[in-house]
Amino acid sequence: MKALKLQETSDTPEVTLDKERGRFEFYGTIMPENPKDFFAPILNWFNEYALDPNPETSVIFKLDYFNTAASKKIIDILMTLKTIRESNNKVEICWYYKPADEDMLESGETFQEITHLPFNFISY
């Protein structure tokens, strides 16, 4: 499966999705002008990955900010990961947040409640 690598811009995060290396990472800010266009290749990649996932999948979210439209797409990604977990594969989410950023921590906790995925909350 071909890796997907997106470079960070002022309104989109760095994204690395690499099945062979086991790297699934989102870093930066997510507030794209057109969330549907930005997230389409990411969601397509995860849908393909879900057909033959690694035995263990650990996804890193180290975000500075995301807008409401992006949060809906993050939930879409997490729901795909939930289907992978329901197929008896290990899935964990590493949710990074700055100690002073209670909103980011609360967002991660809300995503955990919605998806019932195991989250590791990591202050940095």
Backbone bond lengths (Angstrom), bond angles and torsions (degrees), N, CA, C in turn:
res aa  C-N    CA-C-N  psi(-1)  N-CA   C-N-CA  omega(-1)  CA-C   N-CA-C  phi
1 M - - - 1.454 - - 1.519 108.72 -
2 K 1.313 116.44 131.73 1.462 121.61 -177.35 1.529 111.12 -72.71
3 A 1.321 115.94 135.55 1.464 121.55 177.72 1.530 109.80 -69.99
4 L 1.329 114.99 152.20 1.464 121.54 174.99 1.522 107.25 -116.48
5 K 1.328 115.97 125.20 1.461 121.21 -179.92 1.521 108.26 -131.61
6 L 1.337 116.25 120.04 1.460 121.79 176.91 1.519 108.52 -116.64
7 Q 1.317 115.88 132.89 1.463 120.95 179.37 1.529 110.61 -79.80
8 E 1.312 115.62 146.26 1.461 121.60 178.30 1.525 110.60 -68.46
9 T 1.339 115.62 140.02 1.455 122.07 171.80 1.526 107.04 -124.98
10 S 1.318 117.00 -173.94 1.466 119.57 -179.76 1.522 112.17 -67.76
11 D 1.352 117.76 -22.78 1.460 118.95 -178.92 1.533 114.55 -126.38
12 T 1.335 116.42 7.97 1.466 119.81 175.41 1.526 109.72 -135.17
13 P 1.328 116.73 151.15 1.461 119.93 -175.77 1.529 112.24 -85.30
14 E 1.311 114.49 166.35 1.459 120.49 165.95 1.527 106.63 -74.93
15 V 1.312 116.87 130.89 1.458 121.64 -179.40 1.523 108.39 -127.34
16 T 1.327 115.90 128.51 1.456 121.70 174.03 1.517 107.65 -126.58
17 L 1.320 116.27 119.33 1.459 122.19 176.21 1.525 106.37 -126.40
18 D 1.319 116.10 104.10 1.465 121.51 -172.98 1.523 109.17 -135.79
19 K 1.317 115.95 99.34 1.466 121.48 -178.07 1.522 111.31 -60.79
20 E 1.331 117.66 -44.00 1.468 121.48 -175.65 1.526 112.34 -61.94
21 R 1.314 116.32 -38.93 1.471 120.74 -179.94 1.529 112.54 -92.11
22 G 1.321 116.37 -6.24 1.459 119.80 -178.87 1.517 112.86 67.40
23 R 1.327 117.09 34.05 1.475 121.82 -178.89 1.522 109.44 -111.54
24 F 1.321 114.65 121.89 1.463 121.75 -179.85 1.535 105.47 -136.21
25 E 1.336 117.65 97.99 1.461 120.89 -166.79 1.522 112.62 -138.19
26 F 1.331 113.86 141.53 1.464 122.87 175.48 1.526 107.28 -130.16
27 Y 1.339 117.34 120.66 1.462 122.09 -179.27 1.526 109.97 -130.14
28 G 1.331 116.83 130.18 1.457 119.76 171.86 1.510 113.97 118.55
29 T 1.311 115.16 -145.88 1.463 124.27 -175.11 1.523 109.62 -110.41
30 I 1.353 115.30 138.00 1.466 118.95 177.53 1.526 109.03 -122.12
31 M 1.305 115.11 99.53 1.467 121.57 173.61 1.524 108.85 -150.20
32 P 1.340 115.69 58.03 1.461 118.86 -177.23 1.522 111.95 -67.02
33 E 1.320 114.66 151.72 1.463 120.20 178.91 1.529 110.13 -60.87
34 N 1.333 116.27 -39.85 1.458 120.72 178.33 1.533 109.00 -126.83
35 P 1.338 117.94 91.86 1.467 121.21 -176.24 1.527 113.22 -57.63
36 K 1.321 116.94 -37.03 1.465 120.14 -179.03 1.522 110.60 -59.84
37 D 1.335 117.29 -46.65 1.461 121.25 179.41 1.525 111.82 -66.39
38 F 1.335 116.79 -41.95 1.463 120.03 -178.85 1.523 111.25 -64.62
39 F 1.326 116.73 -45.67 1.462 120.24 -173.89 1.528 114.03 -82.98
40 A 1.324 119.46 -15.36 1.466 121.12 -177.14 1.531 112.83 -53.65
41 P 1.342 119.70 -51.17 1.468 117.91 -179.62 1.529 112.87 -66.93
42 I 1.325 117.07 -30.12 1.466 121.17 179.06 1.526 109.76 -68.81
43 L 1.323 116.38 -48.06 1.463 120.23 179.57 1.527 110.89 -65.07
44 N 1.329 117.51 -39.68 1.462 120.69 176.28 1.524 110.95 -61.25
45 W 1.330 116.66 -41.95 1.459 121.04 179.60 1.530 109.93 -61.68
46 F 1.329 117.05 -48.37 1.468 119.91 -179.35 1.530 111.44 -64.86
47 N 1.318 118.29 -36.30 1.463 120.31 177.44 1.526 111.09 -63.98
48 E 1.323 116.88 -39.74 1.464 120.22 176.15 1.528 110.35 -68.32
49 Y 1.328 116.71 -42.85 1.463 121.83 179.15 1.531 110.82 -59.58
50 A 1.318 117.13 -37.64 1.466 121.81 -178.08 1.529 112.32 -62.65
51 L 1.324 117.63 -22.11 1.464 121.49 178.64 1.524 112.04 -71.26
52 D 1.340 116.80 -28.28 1.464 121.82 179.79 1.531 109.16 -151.20
53 P 1.339 117.37 69.75 1.462 120.12 -175.08 1.526 112.39 -77.64
54 N 1.312 115.27 163.21 1.454 121.40 170.52 1.526 108.46 -66.20
55 P 1.330 118.36 156.19 1.463 120.17 177.25 1.537 112.60 -59.31
56 E 1.340 116.05 -30.35 1.459 121.58 177.80 1.525 109.57 -130.42
57 T 1.329 115.74 133.31 1.458 121.52 179.56 1.522 108.28 -129.78
58 S 1.322 116.34 119.49 1.459 121.78 177.06 1.526 107.79 -119.85
59 V 1.330 115.96 116.76 1.465 121.29 -176.31 1.524 109.12 -106.66
60 I 1.315 115.52 129.99 1.469 122.12 -179.59 1.518 109.58 -102.87
61 F 1.326 115.18 126.26 1.465 122.58 170.64 1.521 106.47 -116.91
62 K 1.321 116.34 111.85 1.469 121.91 176.49 1.522 106.34 -125.54
63 L 1.339 113.75 79.66 1.458 121.01 -170.33 1.523 111.49 -105.78
64 D 1.320 114.95 143.25 1.465 120.99 174.78 1.520 110.84 -87.44
65 Y 1.330 114.95 -32.98 1.459 120.54 -176.65 1.517 108.73 -167.40
66 F 1.334 116.98 148.64 1.454 121.62 167.34 1.513 107.92 -147.31
67 N 1.334 116.63 148.28 1.462 120.71 -179.08 1.532 110.13 -91.52
68 T 1.313 116.36 176.65 1.463 121.67 -175.97 1.521 111.87 -61.27
69 A 1.322 117.38 -42.51 1.469 120.01 179.45 1.524 110.57 -61.55
70 A 1.325 117.09 -39.54 1.467 120.81 178.71 1.524 110.95 -67.95
71 S 1.329 117.47 -34.48 1.476 119.28 -179.32 1.523 110.63 -62.50
72 K 1.309 116.86 -36.04 1.472 120.14 177.73 1.525 110.60 -64.74
73 K 1.306 117.17 -37.67 1.465 121.11 179.23 1.532 110.78 -73.42
74 I 1.323 117.19 -35.25 1.468 120.20 174.93 1.528 109.28 -60.76
75 I 1.313 116.86 -42.31 1.465 120.36 177.14 1.526 110.27 -61.32
76 D 1.331 117.94 -39.73 1.464 120.49 177.00 1.531 110.99 -59.08
77 I 1.326 116.35 -43.59 1.467 120.69 177.53 1.522 109.86 -61.77
78 L 1.325 116.25 -47.67 1.465 120.62 -178.48 1.528 111.94 -62.76
79 M 1.317 117.39 -35.83 1.464 119.70 178.98 1.534 110.66 -68.14
80 T 1.322 117.50 -34.24 1.467 119.84 173.93 1.521 109.85 -65.40
81 L 1.322 116.94 -40.44 1.465 120.58 176.81 1.529 110.78 -64.37
82 K 1.311 116.11 -33.94 1.466 119.59 177.42 1.525 110.74 -63.10
83 T 1.321 117.62 -39.97 1.466 119.61 178.28 1.531 110.78 -65.40
84 I 1.329 116.93 -34.22 1.465 120.63 176.11 1.526 109.45 -64.20
85 R 1.313 116.45 -43.71 1.474 120.99 179.52 1.524 111.05 -64.96
86 E 1.301 116.68 -37.73 1.465 120.74 -179.67 1.528 111.85 -69.32
87 S 1.336 116.84 -12.78 1.464 121.91 175.14 1.525 110.97 -94.21
88 N 1.331 116.21 23.23 1.470 123.70 176.87 1.529 114.14 66.81
89 N 1.320 116.17 33.82 1.465 121.71 171.76 1.524 107.91 -109.24
90 K 1.317 115.46 148.41 1.465 119.87 179.12 1.528 109.39 -79.07
91 V 1.336 115.24 129.30 1.462 121.68 177.11 1.517 107.63 -134.45
92 E 1.320 116.19 132.96 1.459 120.33 173.17 1.520 109.10 -139.67
93 I 1.313 114.49 149.55 1.460 122.04 179.03 1.522 108.06 -113.11
94 C 1.320 116.14 126.42 1.467 121.48 174.19 1.524 106.49 -101.92
95 W 1.323 115.84 109.38 1.462 122.73 -174.68 1.526 108.43 -107.48
96 Y 1.319 115.95 106.17 1.462 121.79 -179.17 1.524 110.33 -90.18
97 Y 1.319 115.67 143.73 1.458 121.12 177.68 1.529 108.79 -151.56
98 K 1.314 115.15 150.38 1.465 120.49 176.02 1.525 108.29 -79.04
99 P 1.332 118.17 143.32 1.473 120.79 -176.50 1.529 113.72 -52.87
100 A 1.310 117.91 -34.47 1.462 121.16 -178.00 1.531 112.76 -84.77
101 D 1.333 117.20 -5.68 1.460 121.13 -175.36 1.532 110.65 -99.14
102 E 1.326 114.79 77.23 1.470 120.10 -179.14 1.527 111.83 -64.74
103 D 1.331 116.73 -31.38 1.472 120.00 179.36 1.523 111.40 -62.33
104 M 1.338 117.23 -41.01 1.464 120.17 -179.45 1.526 110.19 -67.43
105 L 1.320 116.94 -41.13 1.467 120.42 176.67 1.527 110.12 -61.62
106 E 1.326 117.09 -47.15 1.464 120.83 -179.52 1.529 111.76 -63.51
107 S 1.320 117.13 -35.58 1.462 120.09 176.72 1.526 110.36 -62.33
108 G 1.320 116.65 -45.46 1.459 120.59 177.46 1.521 111.55 -60.98
109 E 1.317 116.35 -41.74 1.468 119.93 178.62 1.530 111.09 -63.84
110 T 1.324 116.45 -37.86 1.466 120.26 177.31 1.524 110.51 -65.70
111 F 1.329 117.11 -43.89 1.465 120.33 177.55 1.529 110.50 -60.05
112 Q 1.326 116.21 -39.72 1.463 120.13 178.88 1.531 110.48 -62.95
113 E 1.332 116.51 -43.02 1.464 120.45 179.58 1.530 111.62 -64.04
114 I 1.326 116.47 -38.77 1.472 120.80 -178.56 1.526 111.11 -68.73
115 T 1.330 116.59 -42.24 1.466 120.84 -170.82 1.523 114.41 -97.82
116 H 1.318 117.05 -21.25 1.472 122.36 -175.27 1.525 112.22 61.67
117 L 1.330 116.65 26.50 1.454 121.25 174.24 1.527 109.27 -86.04
118 P 1.340 117.47 152.70 1.463 119.69 175.74 1.534 110.55 -74.39
119 F 1.306 115.74 121.35 1.462 122.36 177.88 1.532 109.05 -110.14
120 N 1.332 115.66 139.27 1.459 122.33 167.23 1.518 105.94 -106.55
121 F 1.327 117.13 118.28 1.452 121.11 179.40 1.516 108.31 -94.84
122 I 1.327 115.81 122.22 1.453 121.62 -171.88 1.518 109.41 -125.61
123 S 1.322 115.67 115.89 1.457 121.45 176.21 1.524 108.73 -83.20
124 Y 1.329 116.28 136.99 1.479 119.30 179.32 1.507 111.36 -135.12
